[in-house]
C-alpha cells in the first residue's frame, strides 16, 4: 500500500514505509530509521516555520547540507505550517495631492465564487467583499428553501395553450396590433409572470423619475446610433422619426438619398438598386472634389425632410422638420469614385423679412474640425454678396455654431483691417464689403477689445498683435483648398415666389 504526496518543488513523492521491499528485518530498527530521516521538503518547511521574518528566503543547500536518504515523508505526516496572510497594496490620495501606499491584510483563504479553497487576487477575496469564506461556499438554508419554493411554483406552468386560448390571442393581436401588449397569461408560470410585471412597474417608475428630472422628454424614443455610409455615428439629441423607427435605437441610412431603414439587410438591398449618387437639385459650385448643390424644398420635399430629421440628431435648437417648402437647402459634398458624400448643409428662407442668410447650418460629425464649417459660412456670405445684401444667421445659434461664427467674423475683420490703409474707418463700409451685419461686426470688435469710446467718439483700435497672430495662423495652414473661390460659383439669385 502506497500513500501519494507532493513535495514543495512540485514532484510527486511516495511513502514506501509499508512496502516489503523497503522494510528491514528489525521493526525497531526500521522505526528509528523512519524517525531519523526526513525529506528535503520537510526540512524546508521546518526552516520556514522557525523563521520570524515576514519575507521567507528558501534555504540554500550547499556543501554543508546533511545527506538525506531517499525515504520521504508524506504530506499527511508533515507538520502544519502557519499561513501568512497576503498583503495587497492599496493606493490612496490625500487632499494635499501626495500619494501614500497603505497595506491592507487579507487572508488568502476562500474564494468569492465558493468553488476554490484559495484566491490569488483581491477581486476574489471574500474579506474584501465583506464576506467570510464559509458564506461564499454554500447557500444558506433560507436560500435553499426559496430555491425549492420557486421550483415548485414553476412546476404549475401549463403544458400548452388550448385551441380556444390561441384563437383568443390571435383575435386580440388582430384587433389591437402593436398598440397593446400581447396577452401573456398561460404562456409561463404565474411566478415568472409576476416577476415580469414587477420589472415593468420598476422600469416605468425609473423612467418617470428621469422625466421629472428633465433628462428625457415625455414619449421620446432616443436613437443611439446611425449607420451612415462607412461611418457609425453616435447621436446627440432626439429627432422625431416615426415611432416604429425611433424605438429601434439604431437606424441605417443611405448617404445619397437619406432614406432611413431598419436593418443592414434592407440597406444592402436598397444600395444595390439606388440610382442616386449626389443630392437632387442644381450643382452651383465645384472646385476640386468639393461641390455645393442647391435643393428646393418644394421640388424635393422628401429629401429635404429626411435631411432635417438627420440634422436634428446633432442640433438642439431646431424646430423645422416637415414644412420645408419655403426654404432652399445648400448641400456641400465631397466626391470620389463612389459618389458625392454629404459634408454638411445650410438652409435659408426664400423670402426672409429680416435678411437672414442662414436658417440652419450643420457639419456632419465625421467632418467637424476640418475647416468645412467655415466654408459653409463663407459660402452663405458669398451668396449674400451676389444678392447685394447684408446677411446674418438666424438666432438662436447652437454652441458649436456660435463658436464657428465668432471665429469667422474675427477672421473677416482682421483680414479687412490688415488690408485697410486709411485713417478713418466706417462700420457701414465694412458691412457692405464683407456682407456681415453691422450688429455682428460691433459685437466682434467689442469681444476683441478693438472698439473704444473716447471724447464722444467711437474709435476702432487696430491691434497689430492680433493681426500678426492671424497672419501667422494663415501661413501655417496647409488646407488651402478649404477656401471658397468666388470664380467657381455659377449661380443667379432665385426670383421671389
Secondary structure as a PSIPRED ss2 file (coil, helix, strand):
# PSIPRED VFORMAT (PSIPRED V4.0)

   1 X C   1.000  0.000  0.000
   2 X C   1.000  0.000  0.000
   3 X E   0.000  0.000  1.000
   4 X E   0.000  0.000  1.000
   5 X E   0.000  0.000  1.000
   6 X E   0.000  0.000  1.000
   7 X C   1.000  0.000  0.000
   8 X C   1.000  0.000  0.000
   9 X C   1.000  0.000  0.000
  10 X C   1.000  0.000  0.000
  11 X C   1.000  0.000  0.000
  12 X E   0.000  0.000  1.000
  13 X E   0.000  0.000  1.000
  14 X E   0.000  0.000  1.000
  15 X E   0.000  0.000  1.000
  16 X C   1.000  0.000  0.000
  17 X C   1.000  0.000  0.000
  18 X C   1.000  0.000  0.000
  19 X C   1.000  0.000  0.000
  20 X H   0.000  1.000  0.000
  21 X H   0.000  1.000  0.000
  22 X H   0.000  1.000  0.000
  23 X C   1.000  0.000  0.000
  24 X C   1.000  0.000  0.000
  25 X C   1.000  0.000  0.000
  26 X C   1.000  0.000  0.000
  27 X H   0.000  1.000  0.000
  28 X H   0.000  1.000  0.000
  29 X H   0.000  1.000  0.000
  30 X H   0.000  1.000  0.000
  31 X H   0.000  1.000  0.000
  32 X H   0.000  1.000  0.000
  33 X H   0.000  1.000  0.000
  34 X H   0.000  1.000  0.000
  35 X H   0.000  1.000  0.000
  36 X H   0.000  1.000  0.000
  37 X C   1.000  0.000  0.000
  38 X C   1.000  0.000  0.000
  39 X C   1.000  0.000  0.000
  40 X H   0.000  1.000  0.000
  41 X H   0.000  1.000  0.000
  42 X H   0.000  1.000  0.000
  43 X H   0.000  1.000  0.000
  44 X H   0.000  1.000  0.000
  45 X H   0.000  1.000  0.000
  46 X H   0.000  1.000  0.000
  47 X H   0.000  1.000  0.000
  48 X H   0.000  1.000  0.000
  49 X H   0.000  1.000  0.000
  50 X H   0.000  1.000  0.000
  51 X C   1.000  0.000  0.000
  52 X C   1.000  0.000  0.000
  53 X C   1.000  0.000  0.000
  54 X C   1.000  0.000  0.000
  55 X C   1.000  0.000  0.000
  56 X C   1.000  0.000  0.000
  57 X C   1.000  0.000  0.000
  58 X C   1.000  0.000  0.000
  59 X C   1.000  0.000  0.000
  60 X C   1.000  0.000  0.000
  61 X C   1.000  0.000  0.000
  62 X C   1.000  0.000  0.000
  63 X C   1.000  0.000  0.000
  64 X C   1.000  0.000  0.000
  65 X C   1.000  0.000  0.000
  66 X C   1.000  0.000  0.000
  67 X C   1.000  0.000  0.000
  68 X C   1.000  0.000  0.000
  69 X C   1.000  0.000  0.000
  70 X C   1.000  0.000  0.000
  71 X C   1.000  0.000  0.000
  72 X C   1.000  0.000  0.000
  73 X C   1.000  0.000  0.000
  74 X C   1.000  0.000  0.000
  75 X H   0.000  1.000  0.000
  76 X H   0.000  1.000  0.000
  77 X H   0.000  1.000  0.000
  78 X C   1.000  0.000  0.000
  79 X C   1.000  0.000  0.000
  80 X C   1.000  0.000  0.000
  81 X C   1.000  0.000  0.000
  82 X C   1.000  0.000  0.000
  83 X C   1.000  0.000  0.000
  84 X C   1.000  0.000  0.000
  85 X C   1.000  0.000  0.000
  86 X E   0.000  0.000  1.000
  87 X E   0.000  0.000  1.000
  88 X E   0.000  0.000  1.000
  89 X E   0.000  0.000  1.000
  90 X E   0.000  0.000  1.000
  91 X E   0.000  0.000  1.000
  92 X E   0.000  0.000  1.000
  93 X E   0.000  0.000  1.000
  94 X C   1.000  0.000  0.000
  95 X C   1.000  0.000  0.000
  96 X C   1.000  0.000  0.000
  97 X C   1.000  0.000  0.000
  98 X C   1.000  0.000  0.000
  99 X E   0.000  0.000  1.000
 100 X E   0.000  0.000  1.000
 101 X E   0.000  0.000  1.000
 102 X E   0.000  0.000  1.000
 103 X E   0.000  0.000  1.000
 104 X E   0.000  0.000  1.000
 105 X E   0.000  0.000  1.000
 106 X E   0.000  0.000  1.000
 107 X C   1.000  0.000  0.000
 108 X C   1.000  0.000  0.000
 109 X E   0.000  0.000  1.000
 110 X C   1.000  0.000  0.000
 111 X C   1.000  0.000  0.000
 112 X C   1.000  0.000  0.000
 113 X C   1.000  0.000  0.000
 114 X C   1.000  0.000  0.000
 115 X C   1.000  0.000  0.000
 116 X C   1.000  0.000  0.000
 117 X C   1.000  0.000  0.000
 118 X E   0.000  0.000  1.000
 119 X C   1.000  0.000  0.000
 120 X C   1.000  0.000  0.000
 121 X C   1.000  0.000  0.000
 122 X H   0.000  1.000  0.000
 123 X H   0.000  1.000  0.000
 124 X H   0.000  1.000  0.000
 125 X C   1.000  0.000  0.000
 126 X C   1.000  0.000  0.000
 127 X C   1.000  0.000  0.000
 128 X C   1.000  0.000  0.000
 129 X C   1.000  0.000  0.000
 130 X C   1.000  0.000  0.000
 131 X C   1.000  0.000  0.000
 132 X C   1.000  0.000  0.000
 133 X H   0.000  1.000  0.000
 134 X H   0.000  1.000  0.000
 135 X H   0.000  1.000  0.000
 136 X H   0.000  1.000  0.000
 137 X H   0.000  1.000  0.000
 138 X C   1.000  0.000  0.000
 139 X C   1.000  0.000  0.000
 140 X C   1.000  0.000  0.000
 141 X H   0.000  1.000  0.000
 142 X H   0.000  1.000  0.000
 143 X H   0.000  1.000  0.000
 144 X H   0.000  1.000  0.000
 145 X H   0.000  1.000  0.000
 146 X H   0.000  1.000  0.000
 147 X H   0.000  1.000  0.000
 148 X H   0.000  1.000  0.000
 149 X H   0.000  1.000  0.000
 150 X H   0.000  1.000  0.000
 151 X H   0.000  1.000  0.000
 152 X H   0.000  1.000  0.000
 153 X H   0.000  1.000  0.000
 154 X H   0.000  1.000  0.000
 155 X C   1.000  0.000  0.000
 156 X C   1.000  0.000  0.000
 157 X C   1.000  0.000  0.000
 158 X C   1.000  0.000  0.000
 159 X C   1.000  0.000  0.000
 160 X C   1.000  0.000  0.000
 161 X C   1.000  0.000  0.000
 162 X C   1.000  0.000  0.000
 163 X H   0.000  1.000  0.000
 164 X H   0.000  1.000  0.000
 165 X H   0.000  1.000  0.000
 166 X H   0.000  1.000  0.000
 167 X H   0.000  1.000  0.000
 168 X H   0.000  1.000  0.000
 169 X H   0.000  1.000  0.000
 170 X H   0.000  1.000  0.000
 171 X H   0.000  1.000  0.000
 172 X H   0.000  1.000  0.000
 173 X H   0.000  1.000  0.000
 174 X H   0.000  1.000  0.000
 175 X H   0.000  1.000  0.000
 176 X H   0.000  1.000  0.000
 177 X H   0.000  1.000  0.000
 178 X H   0.000  1.000  0.000
 179 X H   0.000  1.000  0.000
 180 X C   1.000  0.000  0.000
 181 X C   1.000  0.000  0.000
 182 X C   1.000  0.000  0.000
 183 X C   1.000  0.000  0.000
 184 X C   1.000  0.000  0.000
 185 X C   1.000  0.000  0.000
 186 X C   1.000  0.000  0.000
 187 X C   1.000  0.000  0.000
 188 X C   1.000  0.000  0.000
 189 X C   1.000  0.000  0.000
 190 X H   0.000  1.000  0.000
 191 X H   0.000  1.000  0.000
 192 X H   0.000  1.000  0.000
 193 X H   0.000  1.000  0.000
 194 X H   0.000  1.000  0.000
 195 X H   0.000  1.000  0.000
 196 X H   0.000  1.000  0.000
 197 X H   0.000  1.000  0.000
 198 X H   0.000  1.000  0.000
 199 X H   0.000  1.000  0.000
 200 X H   0.000  1.000  0.000
 201 X H   0.000  1.000  0.000
 202 X H   0.000  1.000  0.000
 203 X H   0.000  1.000  0.000
 204 X H   0.000  1.000  0.000
 205 X H   0.000  1.000  0.000
 206 X H   0.000  1.000  0.000
 207 X H   0.000  1.000  0.000
 208 X H   0.000  1.000  0.000
 209 X H   0.000  1.000  0.000
 210 X H   0.000  1.000  0.000
 211 X H   0.000  1.000  0.000
 212 X H   0.000  1.000  0.000
 213 X C   1.000  0.000  0.000
 214 X C   1.000  0.000  0.000
 215 X C   1.000  0.000  0.000
 216 X C   1.000  0.000  0.000
 217 X C   1.000  0.000  0.000
 218 X C   1.000  0.000  0.000
 219 X C   1.000  0.000  0.000
 220 X C   1.000  0.000  0.000
 221 X C   1.000  0.000  0.000
 222 X C   1.000  0.000  0.000
 223 X C   1.000  0.000  0.000
 224 X C   1.000  0.000  0.000
 225 X E   0.000  0.000  1.000
 226 X E   0.000  0.000  1.000
 227 X E   0.000  0.000  1.000
 228 X E   0.000  0.000  1.000
 229 X C   1.000  0.000  0.000
 230 X C   1.000  0.000  0.000
 231 X E   0.000  0.000  1.000
 232 X E   0.000  0.000  1.000
 233 X E   0.000  0.000  1.000
 234 X E   0.000  0.000  1.000
 235 X C   1.000  0.000  0.000
 236 X C   1.000  0.000  0.000
 237 X C   1.000  0.000  0.000
 238 X C   1.000  0.000  0.000
 239 X C   1.000  0.000  0.000
 240 X C   1.000  0.000  0.000
 241 X C   1.000  0.000  0.000
 242 X C   1.000  0.000  0.000
 243 X H   0.000  1.000  0.000
 244 X H   0.000  1.000  0.000
 245 X H   0.000  1.000  0.000
 246 X H   0.000  1.000  0.000
 247 X C   1.000  0.000  0.000
 248 X C   1.000  0.000  0.000
 249 X C   1.000  0.000  0.000
 250 X E   0.000  0.000  1.000
 251 X E   0.000  0.000  1.000
 252 X E   0.000  0.000  1.000
 253 X E   0.000  0.000  1.000
 254 X C   1.000  0.000  0.000
 255 X C   1.000  0.000  0.000
 256 X C   1.000  0.000  0.000
 257 X C   1.000  0.000  0.000
 258 X C   1.000  0.000  0.000
 259 X C   1.000  0.000  0.000
 260 X E   0.000  0.000  1.000
 261 X E   0.000  0.000  1.000
 262 X C   1.000  0.000  0.000
 263 X C   1.000  0.000  0.000
 264 X H   0.000  1.000  0.000
 265 X H   0.000  1.000  0.000
 266 X H   0.000  1.000  0.000
 267 X H   0.000  1.000  0.000
 268 X H   0.000  1.000  0.000
 269 X H   0.000  1.000  0.000
 270 X H   0.000  1.000  0.000
 271 X H   0.000  1.000  0.000
 272 X H   0.000  1.000  0.000
 273 X H   0.000  1.000  0.000
 274 X C   1.000  0.000  0.000
 275 X C   1.000  0.000  0.000
 276 X C   1.000  0.000  0.000
 277 X C   1.000  0.000  0.000
 278 X C   1.000  0.000  0.000
 279 X C   1.000  0.000  0.000
 280 X C   1.000  0.000  0.000
 281 X C   1.000  0.000  0.000
 282 X E   0.000  0.000  1.000
 283 X E   0.000  0.000  1.000
 284 X E   0.000  0.000  1.000
 285 X E   0.000  0.000  1.000
 286 X E   0.000  0.000  1.000
 287 X E   0.000  0.000  1.000
 288 X C   1.000  0.000  0.000
 289 X C   1.000  0.000  0.000
 290 X E   0.000  0.000  1.000
 291 X E   0.000  0.000  1.000
 292 X E   0.000  0.000  1.000
 293 X E   0.000  0.000  1.000
 294 X E   0.000  0.000  1.000
 295 X E   0.000  0.000  1.000
 296 X E   0.000  0.000  1.000
 297 X C   1.000  0.000  0.000
 298 X C   1.000  0.000  0.000
 299 X C   1.000  0.000  0.000
 300 X C   1.000  0.000  0.000
 301 X H   0.000  1.000  0.000
 302 X H   0.000  1.000  0.000
 303 X H   0.000  1.000  0.000
 304 X H   0.000  1.000  0.000
 305 X H   0.000  1.000  0.000
 306 X H   0.000  1.000  0.000
 307 X H   0.000  1.000  0.000
 308 X H   0.000  1.000  0.000
 309 X H   0.000  1.000  0.000
 310 X H   0.000  1.000  0.000
 311 X H   0.000  1.000  0.000
 312 X H   0.000  1.000  0.000
 313 X C   1.000  0.000  0.000
 314 X C   1.000  0.000  0.000
 315 X C   1.000  0.000  0.000
 316 X C   1.000  0.000  0.000
 317 X C   1.000  0.000  0.000
 318 X C   1.000  0.000  0.000
 319 X C   1.000  0.000  0.000
 320 X C   1.000  0.000  0.000
 321 X C   1.000  0.000  0.000
 322 X C   1.000  0.000  0.000
 323 X C   1.000  0.000  0.000
 324 X C   1.000  0.000  0.000
 325 X C   1.000  0.000  0.000
 326 X C   1.000  0.000  0.000
 327 X E   0.000  0.000  1.000
 328 X E   0.000  0.000  1.000
 329 X E   0.000  0.000  1.000
 330 X E   0.000  0.000  1.000
 331 X E   0.000  0.000  1.000
 332 X E   0.000  0.000  1.000
 333 X E   0.000  0.000  1.000
 334 X E   0.000  0.000  1.000
 335 X E   0.000  0.000  1.000
 336 X E   0.000  0.000  1.000
 337 X C   1.000  0.000  0.000
 338 X C   1.000  0.000  0.000
 339 X E   0.000  0.000  1.000
 340 X E   0.000  0.000  1.000
 341 X E   0.000  0.000  1.000
 342 X E   0.000  0.000  1.000
 343 X E   0.000  0.000  1.000
 344 X E   0.000  0.000  1.000
 345 X E   0.000  0.000  1.000
 346 X E   0.000  0.000  1.000
 347 X E   0.000  0.000  1.000
 348 X E   0.000  0.000  1.000
 349 X E   0.000  0.000  1.000
 350 X C   1.000  0.000  0.000
 351 X C   1.000  0.000  0.000
 352 X C   1.000  0.000  0.000
 353 X C   1.000  0.000  0.000
 354 X C   1.000  0.000  0.000
 355 X C   1.000  0.000  0.000
 356 X E   0.000  0.000  1.000
 357 X E   0.000  0.000  1.000
 358 X E   0.000  0.000  1.000
 359 X C   1.000  0.000  0.000
 360 X E   0.000  0.000  1.000
 361 X E   0.000  0.000  1.000
 362 X E   0.000  0.000  1.000
 363 X E   0.000  0.000  1.000
 364 X C   1.000  0.000  0.000
 365 X H   0.000  1.000  0.000
 366 X H   0.000  1.000  0.000
 367 X H   0.000  1.000  0.000
 368 X C   1.000  0.000  0.000
 369 X C   1.000  0.000  0.000
 370 X C   1.000  0.000  0.000
 371 X C   1.000  0.000  0.000
 372 X H   0.000  1.000  0.000
 373 X H   0.000  1.000  0.000
 374 X H   0.000  1.000  0.000
 375 X H   0.000  1.000  0.000
 376 X H   0.000  1.000  0.000
 377 X H   0.000  1.000  0.000
 378 X H   0.000  1.000  0.000
 379 X H   0.000  1.000  0.000
 380 X H   0.000  1.000  0.000
 381 X H   0.000  1.000  0.000
 382 X H   0.000  1.000  0.000
 383 X H   0.000  1.000  0.000
 384 X H   0.000  1.000  0.000
 385 X H   0.000  1.000  0.000
 386 X H   0.000  1.000  0.000
 387 X H   0.000  1.000  0.000
 388 X C   1.000  0.000  0.000
 389 X C   1.000  0.000  0.000
 390 X C   1.000  0.000  0.000
 391 X E   0.000  0.000  1.000
 392 X E   0.000  0.000  1.000
 393 X E   0.000  0.000  1.000
 394 X C   1.000  0.000  0.000
 395 X C   1.000  0.000  0.000
 396 X C   1.000  0.000  0.000
 397 X C   1.000  0.000  0.000
 398 X C   1.000  0.000  0.000
 399 X H   0.000  1.000  0.000
 400 X H   0.000  1.000  0.000
 401 X H   0.000  1.000  0.000
 402 X H   0.000  1.000  0.000
 403 X H   0.000  1.000  0.000
 404 X H   0.000  1.000  0.000
 405 X H   0.000  1.000  0.000
 406 X H   0.000  1.000  0.000
 407 X H   0.000  1.000  0.000
 408 X H   0.000  1.000  0.000
 409 X H   0.000  1.000  0.000
 410 X H   0.000  1.000  0.000
 411 X H   0.000  1.000  0.000
 412 X H   0.000  1.000  0.000
 413 X H   0.000  1.000  0.000
 414 X H   0.000  1.000  0.000
 415 X H   0.000  1.000  0.000
 416 X H   0.000  1.000  0.000
 417 X H   0.000  1.000  0.000
 418 X H   0.000  1.000  0.000
 419 X H   0.000  1.000  0.000
 420 X C   1.000  0.000  0.000
 421 X C   1.000  0.000  0.000
 422 X C   1.000  0.000  0.000
 423 X C   1.000  0.000  0.000
 424 X C   1.000  0.000  0.000
 425 X C   1.000  0.000  0.000
 426 X C   1.000  0.000  0.000
 427 X H   0.000  1.000  0.000
 428 X H   0.000  1.000  0.000
 429 X H   0.000  1.000  0.000
 430 X H   0.000  1.000  0.000
 431 X H   0.000  1.000  0.000
 432 X H   0.000  1.000  0.000
 433 X H   0.000  1.000  0.000
 434 X H   0.000  1.000  0.000
 435 X C   1.000  0.000  0.000
 436 X E   0.000  0.000  1.000
 437 X C   1.000  0.000  0.000
 438 X H   0.000  1.000  0.000
 439 X H   0.000  1.000  0.000
 440 X H   0.000  1.000  0.000
 441 X H   0.000  1.000  0.000
 442 X H   0.000  1.000  0.000
 443 X H   0.000  1.000  0.000
 444 X H   0.000  1.000  0.000
 445 X H   0.000  1.000  0.000
 446 X H   0.000  1.000  0.000
 447 X H   0.000  1.000  0.000
 448 X C   1.000  0.000  0.000
 449 X C   1.000  0.000  0.000
 450 X C   1.000  0.000  0.000
 451 X E   0.000  0.000  1.000
 452 X E   0.000  0.000  1.000
 453 X E   0.000  0.000  1.000
 454 X E   0.000  0.000  1.000
 455 X C   1.000  0.000  0.000
 456 X C   1.000  0.000  0.000
 457 X E   0.000  0.000  1.000
 458 X E   0.000  0.000  1.000
 459 X E   0.000  0.000  1.000
 460 X E   0.000  0.000  1.000
 461 X C   1.000  0.000  0.000
 462 X C   1.000  0.000  0.000
 463 X C   1.000  0.000  0.000
 464 X H   0.000  1.000  0.000
 465 X H   0.000  1.000  0.000
 466 X H   0.000  1.000  0.000
 467 X H   0.000  1.000  0.000
 468 X H   0.000  1.000  0.000
 469 X H   0.000  1.000  0.000
 470 X H   0.000  1.000  0.000
 471 X H   0.000  1.000  0.000
 472 X H   0.000  1.000  0.000
 473 X H   0.000  1.000  0.000
 474 X H   0.000  1.000  0.000
 475 X H   0.000  1.000  0.000
 476 X H   0.000  1.000  0.000
 477 X C   1.000  0.000  0.000
 478 X C   1.000  0.000  0.000
 479 X C   1.000  0.000  0.000
 480 X C   1.000  0.000  0.000
 481 X C   1.000  0.000  0.000
 482 X C   1.000  0.000  0.000
 483 X C   1.000  0.000  0.000
 484 X C   1.000  0.000  0.000
 485 X C   1.000  0.000  0.000
 486 X H   0.000  1.000  0.000
 487 X H   0.000  1.000  0.000
 488 X H   0.000  1.000  0.000
 489 X E   0.000  0.000  1.000
 490 X C   1.000  0.000  0.000
 491 X C   1.000  0.000  0.000
 492 X C   1.000  0.000  0.000
 493 X C   1.000  0.000  0.000
 494 X C   1.000  0.000  0.000
 495 X C   1.000  0.000  0.000
 496 X C   1.000  0.000  0.000
 497 X C   1.000  0.000  0.000
